[in-house]
Amino acid sequence: MTLHNSSPKPLSCAEFQEQLPDLFAAGGNGYINDPDLLEHLRTCANCSALVRDLQYIADQAKQLLQPTHEPSDNVWKKIQEGLASDSSYAVERNEK
């Protein structure tokens, strides 16, 4: 992402933070290659901490979406058996 800051004046925190949604949108990794944004991060402890926190949150959110393991075939078999027994029970109740 590149911000075109034509003035030599450094970015304010508000100007920097306006760019954050683009940095993290749609699975972005928060990688910053714009020299103005990088300079602001080097000189502003608050925005640096904010970016670190947002990166941590984004990383944790990605991990929540990744399955830790696939259930075994035995799990699916037991689910199917449970559903089958529930449906046969329902049929028996309806016949009475």
Backbone bond lengths (Angstrom), bond angles and torsions (degrees), N, CA, C in turn:
res aa  C-N    CA-C-N  psi(-1)  N-CA   C-N-CA  omega(-1)  CA-C   N-CA-C  phi
1 M - - - 1.429 - - 1.514 109.00 -
2 T 1.303 116.77 135.55 1.454 120.92 -179.12 1.511 109.74 -127.02
3 L 1.305 115.61 128.06 1.453 122.47 176.42 1.511 106.61 -103.48
4 H 1.306 116.92 132.02 1.460 120.05 179.90 1.517 108.77 -97.19
5 N 1.305 116.20 100.20 1.454 123.11 179.00 1.518 106.73 -105.46
6 S 1.333 116.90 98.03 1.454 120.36 -173.33 1.525 112.51 -75.77
7 S 1.321 117.55 -18.92 1.456 119.02 -179.58 1.523 109.63 -89.51
8 P 1.332 115.91 151.64 1.467 119.29 179.38 1.526 112.62 -75.13
9 K 1.346 116.82 -7.27 1.459 121.98 -179.37 1.527 109.68 -66.88
10 P 1.329 118.10 133.81 1.472 120.28 177.54 1.528 111.21 -62.92
11 L 1.318 114.96 155.93 1.467 120.48 177.96 1.524 110.53 -67.48
12 S 1.298 115.42 144.24 1.463 120.08 171.01 1.532 107.91 -82.66
13 C 1.316 115.78 166.77 1.472 119.26 176.84 1.526 110.26 -60.93
14 A 1.324 117.17 -40.50 1.475 120.37 -179.88 1.526 110.49 -62.41
15 E 1.329 118.09 -42.31 1.468 121.12 178.80 1.532 110.78 -64.76
16 F 1.322 115.28 -41.67 1.464 119.65 178.28 1.520 110.67 -63.09
17 Q 1.329 116.42 -47.23 1.458 120.81 -175.67 1.523 112.74 -68.27
18 E 1.324 117.29 -22.70 1.466 120.26 173.95 1.528 111.44 -63.41
19 Q 1.324 116.65 -25.16 1.466 121.33 -178.21 1.534 113.10 -86.34
20 L 1.321 118.15 -13.73 1.464 121.67 -175.23 1.530 113.97 -59.90
21 P 1.329 120.08 -42.27 1.473 117.70 179.64 1.531 112.52 -57.50
22 D 1.327 117.27 -38.69 1.464 120.28 178.47 1.528 111.91 -67.14
23 L 1.316 116.75 -33.53 1.465 120.07 -179.12 1.526 112.16 -69.41
24 F 1.326 116.69 -33.33 1.461 120.42 -174.79 1.526 113.52 -108.88
25 A 1.321 117.74 -1.82 1.464 121.42 -177.03 1.517 111.40 -68.75
26 A 1.323 114.73 149.03 1.469 123.18 172.71 1.523 112.50 51.32
27 G 1.309 116.30 44.85 1.456 119.67 175.44 1.504 114.29 77.68
28 G 1.329 117.08 13.31 1.461 119.32 177.41 1.508 110.28 -59.44
29 N 1.299 116.15 152.25 1.461 119.58 -175.21 1.520 112.85 -94.17
30 G 1.324 117.41 4.59 1.452 119.43 -179.75 1.514 112.96 77.65
31 Y 1.336 117.24 11.73 1.467 120.80 179.16 1.518 109.58 -69.68
32 I 1.310 116.25 129.71 1.464 121.55 -177.39 1.524 108.90 -115.60
33 N 1.316 115.69 124.41 1.456 118.85 177.77 1.528 112.32 -120.49
34 D 1.317 117.52 0.29 1.462 121.33 178.90 1.530 109.22 -78.71
35 P 1.327 117.85 126.24 1.468 119.83 -177.83 1.533 114.05 -60.96
36 D 1.337 117.56 -35.47 1.470 119.80 178.88 1.521 111.36 -66.41
37 L 1.328 115.96 -41.37 1.469 119.84 178.55 1.529 110.32 -67.27
38 L 1.330 115.75 -42.24 1.469 119.48 179.30 1.524 111.23 -62.73
39 E 1.309 116.23 -41.61 1.469 119.85 178.93 1.526 110.49 -62.28
40 H 1.310 116.60 -41.95 1.466 119.18 178.41 1.531 110.21 -62.22
41 L 1.320 116.62 -42.18 1.466 119.16 178.76 1.526 111.75 -62.72
42 R 1.315 116.89 -36.77 1.468 120.29 179.64 1.527 112.00 -67.13
43 T 1.317 116.43 -27.88 1.465 119.25 -173.43 1.526 113.83 -107.01
44 C 1.320 118.39 -7.47 1.474 120.46 -175.97 1.529 110.29 -122.08
45 A 1.301 115.62 107.62 1.469 120.68 -179.11 1.525 111.40 -65.22
46 N 1.342 117.58 -36.53 1.468 120.04 -178.43 1.523 111.72 -65.07
47 C 1.319 117.17 -47.24 1.464 119.86 -179.66 1.523 111.29 -69.34
48 S 1.329 117.11 -34.72 1.469 120.14 176.20 1.526 110.50 -61.59
49 A 1.332 116.00 -44.24 1.461 120.27 178.40 1.523 110.69 -64.90
50 L 1.322 117.05 -39.20 1.455 121.15 178.61 1.522 111.34 -61.92
51 V 1.332 117.14 -44.81 1.469 120.70 179.19 1.524 110.41 -64.54
52 R 1.325 117.43 -41.75 1.476 119.98 176.96 1.527 110.84 -60.16
53 D 1.327 116.52 -44.72 1.467 120.52 179.37 1.525 111.47 -63.24
54 L 1.326 116.99 -44.08 1.462 120.45 179.36 1.523 111.37 -64.85
55 Q 1.340 116.77 -38.45 1.456 120.04 177.66 1.526 110.57 -64.00
56 Y 1.330 116.62 -42.17 1.463 121.16 178.01 1.527 110.65 -61.25
57 I 1.334 116.23 -45.48 1.469 120.35 179.37 1.525 110.56 -62.51
58 A 1.330 117.26 -43.30 1.462 121.03 179.29 1.531 110.80 -62.59
59 D 1.325 117.17 -42.18 1.471 120.71 178.91 1.524 110.98 -64.41
60 Q 1.322 117.08 -42.50 1.461 120.40 179.72 1.524 111.10 -66.00
61 A 1.313 117.19 -39.00 1.463 121.17 178.89 1.525 110.82 -63.67
62 K 1.325 117.65 -39.74 1.466 120.92 177.93 1.528 110.57 -63.06
63 Q 1.329 116.53 -38.89 1.459 119.71 -179.83 1.519 111.44 -66.66
64 L 1.320 117.73 -32.56 1.464 120.64 178.60 1.516 111.61 -64.47
65 L 1.313 116.62 -29.01 1.458 121.06 -177.49 1.525 112.79 -85.46
66 Q 1.323 117.73 -11.02 1.458 121.17 -179.50 1.527 109.70 -95.58
67 P 1.346 116.47 124.59 1.471 117.88 178.52 1.529 110.09 -65.83
68 T 1.323 115.10 141.83 1.462 118.65 179.60 1.523 111.06 -78.30
69 H 1.327 116.64 -33.18 1.459 120.70 175.99 1.528 108.75 -163.11
70 E 1.277 115.34 160.67 1.467 121.79 179.12 1.529 108.53 -90.59
71 P 1.330 118.01 133.88 1.474 119.19 177.93 1.533 110.91 -61.28
72 S 1.300 115.68 148.21 1.463 120.22 -179.77 1.522 111.20 -71.16
73 D 1.321 116.45 163.17 1.464 121.04 177.42 1.527 110.90 -60.49
74 N 1.320 117.23 -31.27 1.460 121.83 179.79 1.534 110.91 -62.37
75 V 1.329 116.87 -37.19 1.464 120.41 178.28 1.523 109.84 -61.94
76 W 1.332 116.40 -47.21 1.463 120.14 -179.52 1.535 111.12 -64.50
77 K 1.327 116.14 -36.74 1.462 119.87 178.97 1.533 110.03 -62.89
78 K 1.338 116.67 -43.78 1.465 120.04 179.77 1.530 111.44 -66.04
79 I 1.309 117.09 -36.53 1.469 119.97 177.21 1.519 109.79 -63.71
80 Q 1.339 116.52 -45.39 1.466 120.36 179.20 1.521 110.99 -62.48
81 E 1.324 117.73 -42.26 1.462 121.11 178.60 1.529 110.52 -63.25
82 G 1.331 116.16 -41.16 1.462 119.67 178.92 1.514 111.55 -64.22
83 L 1.315 116.80 -42.09 1.464 119.95 177.71 1.518 111.28 -64.93
84 A 1.322 116.49 -40.81 1.462 120.23 179.76 1.526 110.61 -63.94
85 S 1.317 117.57 -42.71 1.465 119.57 -179.98 1.530 110.88 -68.55
86 D 1.306 117.69 -35.32 1.464 120.09 176.89 1.516 111.21 -65.52
87 S 1.320 117.71 -40.41 1.466 119.84 -178.89 1.528 110.61 -70.88
88 S 1.331 119.22 -34.89 1.460 120.33 177.40 1.515 110.40 -69.39
89 Y 1.340 117.38 -33.82 1.455 121.54 176.36 1.537 109.95 -64.66
90 A 1.310 115.57 -42.78 1.468 120.08 179.28 1.523 111.42 -62.67
91 V 1.339 117.01 -38.81 1.465 121.21 178.35 1.506 110.55 -64.70
92 E 1.367 117.63 -42.95 1.461 121.78 179.27 1.530 110.71 -62.11
93 R 1.326 118.10 -41.19 1.467 121.37 -179.40 1.525 111.14 -66.52
94 N 1.318 116.89 -36.69 1.456 120.21 -178.55 1.526 112.39 -72.56
95 E 1.331 116.79 -25.50 1.474 120.62 -179.45 1.523 111.10 -75.99
96 K 1.298 118.32 -22.69 1.481 121.02 -176.53 1.479 112.92 -79.40
